[in-house]
Amino acid sequence: MKTSKFLLAQFIIFTLLIVSSGQNLFAEEIEELKEIKVTSTRDTLTAKKLPASLTIFTEEEIAKKQHQSVEDLLRGELGIDVVQSGQQGAQTSIFMRGQGSGSTLVIIDGIQANKNTTGAFDFGDLTLDNIERVEVLRGPQSIQWGADAMGGVINIVTKKGAGTPTHSLSFEGGSLETFRQSVRSSGAINKFDYSLSASWLQSAGISVLNDESGGTEKDGHVNKTFSTRLGYDFTPDTRFEFTGRYTKSNDENDDVSGQESSFNKDNNNSNNIDNIYISAPFETNIGGWWDLKINPNFSYEEASDIVSTENDKFINRSYTMYLQNNMEMNR
């Protein structure tokens, strides 16, 4: 009898504790998460309304991961294979869902960045400087973006300035004589907002050839990146922006042409690449039911391969203008 009363008392006390803790739990305010907007579908949609496999790296996630390049950010993600052909800064390709690298469309601030010649994009020199969001949209998106998007779309968005202007300066150092400096400023003044960044990365690297093949000197890498996004809100429904990204890189390498006279030799071979991406999007709303978007943009790549005394230069440029109309007739 005493045992039964003791067990009953324990049960009552345990029940009261659960009820009390439950009341405290439900009394706490529920934090409502902000909707994540996706722009890799041409139209701006929320992530939960998108009928596709999607991964979004926000500004907070990018800062938390502490990666330097987009390729490192994407490495190991579901359905993505990253293939790097050499040391830091070497040509890097991304394959999505078993498709070739030319079937993954890369968009930088509305600019289709894939090369006109190979159809692919080289991630070797694309750093995360001044990048606000990276969207990975898996699966064929050819209806919206054409044959270049059979494997999927990787959409990269530059940071938008907001709030009181802030400035930052950083210095980093590491192994292989690696040094990195960066400066950034962003903010908003009345209707004008801006975001600027510049970075410089240098590494002595390692030799592409091993010691047995005669590779004794280090093959270094240099990357200089400047990025900007400027915007002006004429009205709450009318906005103009200018985005620009410039990258200059230099990668040293050994001669691996296979010719007996030059193979196994350290020399002054190098690859020099200049990339420029510029866009000037304008959007407005007319009558509350008509959204008009215009985005003229320009991309330019100049690649120089210096082999011994020869210098080969390749230039790839593209001019594009997008005009998009979204109308809601039921308003």
MOLIN-V626157 format. One record per run of one state. SS is the DSSP state (2 for helix, 1 for strand, 0 for the rest). FROM is the first residue (numbers start at 0). LEN is the number of residues. Records with the same first field share a line. If there is no record, write none. Layout:
BEGIN
SS=FROM-LEN, FROM-LEN
END
This chain:
BEGIN
0=0-1, 27-9, 38-6, 49-4, 57-1, 65-3, 74-5, 84-7, 96-4, 108-2, 112-14, 127-3, 138-3, 145-1, 149-2, 158-7, 174-3, 189-2, 206-4, 213-5, 235-2, 252-17, 286-3, 307-2, 327-4
2=1-26, 46-3, 58-7, 69-5, 100-3, 141-4, 146-3, 210-3
1=36-2, 44-2, 53-4, 68-1, 79-5, 91-5, 103-5, 110-2, 126-1, 130-8, 151-7, 165-9, 177-12, 191-15, 218-17, 237-15, 269-17, 289-18, 309-18
END
